[in-house]
């Protein structure tokens, strides 16, 4: 705008000079001067139009950059949201592993106790319990008790295996989430880099 104002001032001064033309100046010279001033005026108008076109072009570029910057910010927010979700999932799985480890520890202690009892008494204790039955009804009752004990022991072993499997599954999920988080962080860094570049351009 300063350049445009300067051009207008130049034109105005040139015109004022014409009015102050020496009376002795020939018509031919006056015509030349007027023609020169006309050319300057046309040039000034041309430059003004060019500057206006440039301003429109810059405005359009600025608007386009604004759109890009807003889109990049939306992408950054989305990627950050995924990273936050991965963090929450990892924390939840770590808490689940802590709980499963505690449950497995308790089950392991129970199994140790049962193994000790079985080792000390062997299967003979079960057989003695059955053979010492008084009558058919008592025999079936004792057999049912033995089956119940064996079933309980087997259930404890199954529980321990299940707990161990769940722990391994949770660890695998955490590993996957961490890998995906690394990927997401790389994407985030790329988006942030472009975002800064576009802000600098604007």
Helices and strands as residue ranges (DSSP letters): H 2-19, H 27-121, H 124-131, H 135-201
